[in-house]
């Protein structure tokens, strides 16, 4: 076990920086709770909206015809991106 000794001023500086970092993280967390970031569509949702199969959606991803985010093995799509694809296809569905 290592013991680290800090001067009081260095310790207070460290605490101050940790507080600032905590405030930044809390601010970013509040930003991400904004409605724009809450509504992501699953692959199943997108397939239903576009009336395509999972394989067709995979092909669209591979050809960079639709933007997505991947968490683990699941893919998520922004509604705005899907609406853009819908408009380009000539079909209109409001998401």
N, C-alpha and C positions, 0 to 999 in steps of 0.2 A: 504494500500500500504506500502510495506517495502522498506526502503532505506538502501542500503549496501554501506559502505565506505571502499575503499581499499587503501592501500599504493601504491604509484606510482610503486615501484618495483614489488609488487604482481600483479598489473594490467598489467605491461609490460610482466611479466612471463606468465600470462593468454593469452595475445595476441600472444605471441611466440608459445605457445602450440596449439592455434587455427590455426595458420598459418601452423604448422607442420602437423596437422591433415588434413587440407585442401589439402596440397601437397600430402599426402598419398592417400587421396580419389581420387584426380586427376590422380595419377599414376595408381591406380587400375582401374579406369575408362578407361584409355588408354589401359591397358592390356586387359581388357574385350572386347575392340573393335578389338582385334586381330582376324584374319580370322578364327582361330580354334573355337572361341566362337560365331561367327556370324551365322553359319549355323546349325540350329536345325530343325528337321523334325516334322511335326504335325502328329497326329494319322492317318489322312486321307492319308498323304504321305506314311507312313509306311505300311498301309493296301494295298495300291496300289503296292508298291515295293514287299511286301511279298505275294501278292495275297491272302489275308485273310480278314475276316470280322472284324468289330469293336469288336464284342464279342470275337473272337479268340485272338485279341490283348489284350483285357481286361484279358482274361485267362492267357496269357503269363506274363502280369504284376503281376497278383495275385500269379503265381507260380515262380516269380522271374527269368523268363527266358529272360527278357529284362530289361535293366536299363532305367530309365526315370526321367524326372523332371516334377513337377506339379506346375502350376501357376494358382491359382483359380481352375476352373473346367477343364482346358485344360492340356493335357499331351504333352510333347515334348521329342524327342529322338535324341541322337547324331548320326550322320551318321555312325561313326565308329562302334557303338553298333549295328546298324541295319545291317551293312555289315557283322559283326561277326555272327549274327543270320542267314543271308543268306548263308554264307559259311557252317555253321553247318547243314543247311537244305539240302545241296547238290545242291541247285540251285545257279547260279551265276548271279547276277545283279550288275553292277558297279554303285555305288551311286555318 
